[in-house]
Amino acid sequence: MASPYGTPRDKQERWSLCVGVAGTQHGLLTIAQLHDAGFSHKHVHSLSQKGYLERHSHGLYRIPGSAPTFEQALMAACLRADRHAMSSHRAAARIWKIEGFEQEEVVEITAPYLIRMDGVVIHRSSELKPGIRTVRAGIPITNPTRTLVDLA
């Protein structure tokens, strides 16, 4: 995607950085990531008005043209929840391609504290040790062993 800014060059570079990050997050960017890249609330609003960003949900934006997929919905839930949140249970089973869960549509995550999000099943766990979390298809996810324990 071309930069929404003509000049100066640093704005173009910051926009390119954001697009690159969104590419690793299924087309999504948090407002915090946009701010970290140097875009103010006013800039974000302008980018949205000009069609360079679409509001996905509270504090979350989507690059236009990125497909709304199950993986994007999972990523959105993780990004909105907490930096320690990860997809888990049935959603993780689908991502790990565990037999019987290939068509699973439940967006399900585990986070260190209980929060609420429409359309998302959220489990709270204080036992989110580093080895439990991994990344698959760019999505933070419980490792296969923990996924099987969660499904038991």
C-alpha positions as CSV (number, residue, x, y, z in Angstrom):
1,M,0.0,0.0,0.0
2,A,1.3,3.5,-0.9
3,S,2.0,5.9,1.9
4,P,-1.0,8.2,2.8
5,Y,1.6,11.0,3.1
6,G,3.5,12.8,0.4
7,T,6.4,14.1,2.4
8,P,8.3,14.2,4.7
9,R,10.0,10.9,4.2
10,D,10.0,9.9,7.9
11,K,6.2,9.7,7.8
12,Q,6.4,7.5,4.8
13,E,8.9,5.2,6.6
14,R,6.7,5.1,9.7
15,W,3.7,4.2,7.6
16,S,5.7,1.5,5.9
17,L,6.7,0.2,9.3
18,C,3.1,0.0,10.4
19,V,2.0,-1.8,7.3
20,G,4.8,-4.3,7.9
21,V,3.7,-4.9,11.4
22,A,0.1,-5.3,10.3
23,G,1.3,-7.9,7.8
24,T,2.6,-10.0,10.7
25,Q,-0.7,-9.5,12.6
26,H,-3.2,-10.6,10.0
27,G,-3.8,-7.0,8.9
28,L,-4.3,-5.5,12.4
29,L,-2.7,-2.7,14.3
30,T,-3.4,-1.5,17.8
31,I,-3.7,2.2,18.6
32,A,-0.7,1.8,20.9
33,Q,1.4,0.5,18.0
34,L,0.3,3.4,15.8
35,H,1.2,5.8,18.6
36,D,4.6,4.1,19.1
37,A,5.2,4.7,15.4
38,G,4.6,8.4,16.0
39,F,1.0,8.8,14.8
40,S,-1.2,10.9,17.1
41,H,-4.9,10.4,17.6
42,K,-5.4,13.1,15.0
43,H,-3.2,11.3,12.5
44,V,-5.0,8.0,13.1
45,H,-8.4,9.7,12.6
46,S,-7.1,11.2,9.4
47,L,-5.7,7.9,8.1
48,S,-9.1,6.3,8.9
49,Q,-11.0,9.1,7.1
50,K,-8.8,8.7,4.1
51,G,-9.4,5.0,3.9
52,Y,-5.9,3.9,4.9
53,L,-7.2,2.3,8.1
54,E,-10.5,0.8,9.2
55,R,-11.6,0.6,12.8
56,H,-11.9,-3.0,13.7
57,S,-12.9,-2.7,17.3
58,H,-12.0,-0.6,20.4
59,G,-8.3,0.4,20.1
60,L,-7.8,-1.8,17.1
61,Y,-7.5,-1.0,13.4
62,R,-7.4,-3.0,10.2
63,I,-5.6,-2.4,6.9
64,P,-8.2,-2.2,4.2
65,G,-8.1,-5.3,2.0
66,S,-7.0,-7.6,4.7
67,A,-9.4,-10.5,4.8
68,P,-11.6,-10.9,7.8
69,T,-10.6,-14.5,8.7
70,F,-10.9,-16.7,11.8
71,E,-7.1,-16.1,12.3
72,Q,-7.7,-12.4,12.2
73,A,-10.5,-12.7,14.7
74,L,-8.1,-14.7,17.0
75,M,-5.3,-12.2,16.6
76,A,-7.7,-9.3,17.3
77,A,-8.8,-10.9,20.6
78,C,-5.2,-11.5,21.6
79,L,-4.2,-7.9,20.8
80,R,-7.1,-6.4,22.6
81,A,-6.8,-8.5,25.7
82,D,-3.2,-8.3,26.9
83,R,0.3,-8.8,25.7
84,H,0.3,-12.2,27.6
85,A,-3.0,-13.4,26.1
86,M,-2.9,-16.3,23.7
87,S,-5.4,-18.4,21.7
88,S,-6.3,-21.5,23.5
89,H,-8.7,-24.5,23.8
90,R,-10.8,-25.1,20.7
91,A,-9.4,-22.2,18.8
92,A,-5.8,-23.4,19.4
93,A,-6.9,-26.9,18.4
94,R,-8.1,-25.5,15.1
95,I,-4.8,-23.7,14.5
96,W,-2.8,-26.8,15.5
97,K,-5.0,-28.8,13.1
98,I,-6.1,-31.3,15.7
99,E,-8.5,-33.8,14.3
100,G,-12.1,-32.9,15.0
101,F,-11.5,-29.2,15.4
102,E,-10.8,-28.2,11.7
103,Q,-14.1,-26.4,11.4
104,E,-14.2,-24.8,14.9
105,E,-15.4,-21.2,14.8
106,V,-15.1,-20.3,18.5
107,V,-12.7,-17.5,19.2
108,E,-11.2,-18.6,22.5
109,I,-8.2,-17.1,24.4
110,T,-6.5,-17.4,27.7
111,A,-5.3,-14.3,29.6
112,P,-3.8,-13.6,33.0
113,Y,-7.0,-11.9,34.2
114,L,-10.6,-12.1,33.3
115,I,-11.9,-9.5,30.8
116,R,-15.0,-9.3,28.6
117,M,-15.2,-9.1,24.8
118,D,-18.2,-9.7,22.7
119,G,-17.9,-12.9,20.7
120,V,-14.9,-14.2,22.5
121,V,-14.6,-16.9,25.1
122,I,-12.0,-15.9,27.6
123,H,-10.3,-18.1,30.2
124,R,-8.3,-16.7,33.1
125,S,-5.1,-18.5,34.1
126,S,-2.4,-17.3,36.5
127,E,-0.2,-20.2,35.2
128,L,0.9,-18.7,31.9
129,K,4.5,-19.7,32.1
130,P,6.8,-18.8,29.2
131,G,7.0,-22.4,27.8
132,I,3.2,-22.5,27.5
133,R,3.1,-19.7,24.9
134,T,4.3,-20.0,21.4
135,V,3.4,-18.5,18.0
136,R,1.8,-20.3,15.0
137,A,0.7,-18.5,11.9
138,G,1.7,-15.3,13.6
139,I,-0.8,-15.9,16.4
140,P,0.1,-16.2,20.1
141,I,-1.1,-19.7,21.0
142,T,-0.8,-22.3,23.7
143,N,1.7,-25.0,22.8
144,P,0.3,-28.4,21.7
145,T,0.6,-30.0,25.1
146,R,-1.2,-27.2,26.9
147,T,-3.8,-27.2,24.2
148,L,-4.5,-30.9,24.7
149,V,-4.7,-30.4,28.5
150,D,-7.1,-27.5,28.0
151,L,-9.3,-29.7,25.8
152,A,-9.4,-32.6,28.4
